[in-house]
Amino acid sequence: MIIPVRCMTCGRVLGDKWEIFKKRVKKGENPKKVLDDLNIKNYCCRALFLTHKDISKEVAKFKRVQ
């Protein structure tokens, strides 16, 4: 849904870097370079950024059933 505030493996705070990462990659920058610039070096954190798919708009279409 949305990027977790912390990495689920190592506990590093990542939530504040997601918007910057998304904007720079959308502009056409290499994701590897963006992650290096943001000082995200752990494999677990990099995997979180590279494999995340934001589906919040798709989920928002559905009503909650009680």
N, CA, C and O of each residue as an XYZ file, in Angstrom:
264
protein
N       0.830     -1.178      0.000
C       0.000      0.000      0.000
C       0.880      1.249      0.000
O       1.076      1.872     -1.043
N       1.409      1.613      1.166
C       2.328      2.745      1.228
C       3.649      2.233      1.773
O       3.715      1.184      2.414
N       4.678      2.982      1.510
C       6.010      2.566      1.936
C       6.056      2.530      3.472
O       5.567      3.455      4.120
N       6.628      1.494      4.049
C       6.732      1.445      5.517
C       7.652      2.550      6.039
O       8.578      2.976      5.348
N       7.390      3.003      7.250
C       8.215      4.045      7.857
C       9.624      3.521      8.105
O      10.604      4.243      7.917
N       9.724      2.267      8.526
C      11.016      1.646      8.809
C      11.184      0.382      7.979
O      10.206     -0.261      7.597
N      12.429      0.037      7.709
C      12.742     -1.216      7.033
C      12.324     -2.362      7.952
O      12.607     -2.345      9.150
N      11.655     -3.344      7.383
C      11.163     -4.453      8.200
C      12.278     -5.368      8.691
O      12.082     -6.120      9.646
N      13.434     -5.316      8.057
C      14.543     -6.192      8.426
C      15.513     -5.527      9.396
O      15.796     -6.063     10.467
N      16.022     -4.356      9.015
C      17.060     -3.726      9.834
C      16.556     -2.592     10.719
O      17.261     -2.179     11.640
N      15.357     -2.080     10.465
C      14.789     -1.039     11.308
C      15.173      0.380     10.948
O      14.830      1.310     11.677
N      15.872      0.570      9.852
C      16.296      1.912      9.443
C      15.086      2.724      8.971
O      14.195      2.186      8.315
N      15.055      4.008      9.302
C      13.956      4.883      8.894
C      14.079      5.172      7.398
O      15.108      5.665      6.937
N      13.010      4.858      6.636
C      13.022      5.028      5.191
C      11.851      5.850      4.664
O      11.902      6.337      3.535
N      10.822      6.007      5.444
C       9.591      6.641      4.985
C       9.780      8.044      4.437
O       9.052      8.453      3.532
N      10.727      8.778      4.957
C      10.941     10.155      4.511
C      11.689     10.245      3.185
O      11.771     11.328      2.606
N      12.224      9.161      2.701
C      13.015      9.174      1.470
C      12.225      8.705      0.248
O      12.698      8.851     -0.879
N      11.035      8.148      0.451
C      10.267      7.551     -0.640
C       9.854      8.578     -1.698
O      10.015      8.322     -2.891
N       9.332      9.719     -1.288
C       8.877     10.727     -2.251
C      10.035     11.244     -3.100
O       9.887     11.439     -4.307
N      11.174     11.461     -2.476
C      12.357     11.928     -3.206
C      12.775     10.875     -4.226
O      13.042     11.197     -5.384
N      12.830      9.627     -3.797
C      13.197      8.527     -4.685
C      12.232      8.438     -5.867
O      12.661      8.328     -7.016
N      10.944      8.484     -5.586
C       9.931      8.337     -6.621
C      10.017      9.463     -7.653
O       9.920      9.213     -8.854
N      10.198     10.698     -7.188
C      10.280     11.850     -8.100
C      11.512     11.764     -8.997
O      11.429     12.009    -10.201
N      12.652     11.417     -8.407
C      13.888     11.379     -9.191
C      13.884     10.254    -10.212
O      14.380     10.427    -11.325
N      13.329      9.100     -9.847
C      13.253      7.980    -10.787
C      12.267      8.297    -11.898
O      12.491      7.925    -13.049
N      11.187      8.975    -11.570
C      10.195      9.358    -12.576
C      10.780     10.332    -13.595
O      10.386     10.334    -14.761
N      11.729     11.162    -13.142
C      12.403     12.096    -14.049
C      13.370     11.398    -14.989
O      13.818     11.985    -15.974
N      13.696     10.129    -14.684
C      14.563      9.366    -15.562
C      15.920      9.027    -14.995
O      16.759      8.468    -15.701
N      16.156      9.349    -13.742
C      17.445      9.014    -13.133
C      17.539      7.517    -12.863
O      16.524      6.841    -12.692
N      18.734      7.020    -12.827
C      18.996      5.617    -12.539
C      18.675      5.337    -11.059
O      19.204      6.021    -10.182
N      17.809      4.334    -10.766
C      17.473      4.041     -9.371
C      18.690      3.740     -8.498
O      18.698      4.086     -7.317
N      19.710      3.106     -9.056
C      20.927      2.804     -8.290
C      21.600      4.091     -7.815
O      22.023      4.188     -6.664
N      21.694      5.063     -8.695
C      22.327      6.336     -8.345
C      21.502      7.081     -7.292
O      22.054      7.671     -6.364
N      20.186      7.049     -7.447
C      19.320      7.733     -6.480
C      19.466      7.106     -5.098
O      19.582      7.825     -4.106
N      19.462      5.781     -5.020
C      19.623      5.104     -3.735
C      20.988      5.394     -3.121
O      21.099      5.570     -1.908
N      22.021      5.443     -3.951
C      23.358      5.783     -3.452
C      23.384      7.210     -2.910
O      23.973      7.461     -1.859
N      22.742      8.158     -3.628
C      22.699      9.552     -3.175
C      21.928      9.707     -1.866
O      22.258     10.557     -1.040
N      20.898      8.875     -1.685
C      20.104      8.928     -0.456
C      20.756      8.151      0.686
O      20.203      8.072      1.783
N      21.930      7.578      0.429
C      22.714      6.825      1.415
C      21.975      5.574      1.901
O      22.026      5.229      3.082
N      21.295      4.908      0.980
C      20.610      3.651      1.284
C      21.489      2.544      0.732
O      21.512      2.308     -0.476
N      22.213      1.864      1.613
C      23.217      0.903      1.183
C      22.873     -0.546      1.511
O      23.375     -1.451      0.844
N      22.036     -0.795      2.513
C      21.687     -2.166      2.887
C      20.826     -2.820      1.804
O      19.973     -2.176      1.194
N      21.067     -4.104      1.583
C      20.299     -4.840      0.579
C      18.812     -4.845      0.908
O      17.976     -4.704      0.016
N      18.485     -5.006      2.174
C      17.081     -5.083      2.565
C      16.355     -3.769      2.272
O      15.217     -3.782      1.805
N      16.999     -2.651      2.541
C      16.391     -1.341      2.294
C      16.271     -1.069      0.793
O      15.252     -0.553      0.334
N      17.294     -1.411      0.045
C      17.264     -1.209     -1.403
C      16.167     -2.050     -2.036
O      15.462     -1.586     -2.932
N      16.021     -3.290     -1.570
C      14.982     -4.170     -2.111
C      13.597     -3.603     -1.817
O      12.695     -3.700     -2.649
N      13.428     -3.016     -0.645
C      12.151     -2.423     -0.280
C      11.769     -1.312     -1.264
O      10.617     -1.228     -1.691
N      12.728     -0.467     -1.621
C      12.463      0.623     -2.553
C      12.239      0.117     -3.977
O      11.335      0.584     -4.670
N      13.046     -0.821     -4.403
C      12.989     -1.267     -5.791
C      11.782     -2.157     -6.089
O      11.343     -2.226     -7.238
N      11.244     -2.832     -5.092
C      10.135     -3.744     -5.331
C       8.790     -3.195     -4.890
O       7.770     -3.854     -5.092
N       8.754     -2.019     -4.299
C       7.506     -1.457     -3.797
C       6.618     -0.986     -4.947
O       7.092     -0.343     -5.884
N       5.332     -1.309     -4.868
C       4.349     -0.832     -5.835
C       3.223     -0.190     -5.044
O       2.603     -0.831     -4.196
N       2.965      1.066     -5.324
C       1.940      1.814     -4.601
C       0.564      1.474     -5.184
O       0.269      1.820     -6.328
N      -0.270      0.798     -4.399
C      -1.595      0.407     -4.871
C      -2.699      1.090     -4.068
O      -3.843      0.637     -4.093
N      -2.384      2.152     -3.369
C      -3.375      2.808     -2.513
C      -4.545      3.371     -3.313
O      -5.676      3.354     -2.827
N      -4.305      3.870     -4.526
C      -5.402      4.403     -5.348
C      -6.323      3.281     -5.820
O      -7.536      3.467     -5.918
N      -5.754      2.134     -6.107
C      -6.572      0.998     -6.530
C      -7.427      0.475     -5.377
O      -8.590      0.125     -5.578
N      -6.866      0.421     -4.187
C      -7.578     -0.089     -3.025
C      -8.655      0.895     -2.578
O      -9.691      0.482     -2.058
N      -8.423      2.181     -2.775
C      -9.379      3.211     -2.345
C     -10.713      3.101     -3.071
O     -11.705      3.647     -2.588
N     -10.778      2.431     -4.187
C     -12.019      2.284     -4.957
C     -13.041      1.419     -4.224
O     -14.242      1.555     -4.458
N     -12.587      0.544     -3.354
C     -13.458     -0.425     -2.709
C     -13.921      0.051     -1.344
O     -13.165      0.658     -0.586
N     -15.187     -0.241     -1.047
C     -15.731      0.105      0.258
C     -15.386     -0.954      1.278
O     -15.159     -2.115      0.938
N     -15.349     -0.554      2.502
C     -15.077     -1.482      3.597
C     -16.357     -2.230      3.953
O     -17.399     -1.611      4.166
N     -16.285     -3.525      4.018
C     -17.434     -4.352      4.374
C     -17.364     -4.675      5.854
O     -16.315     -5.061      6.370
N     -18.508     -4.512      6.542
C     -18.507     -4.768      7.984
C     -19.201     -6.039      8.320
O     -19.290     -6.403      9.492
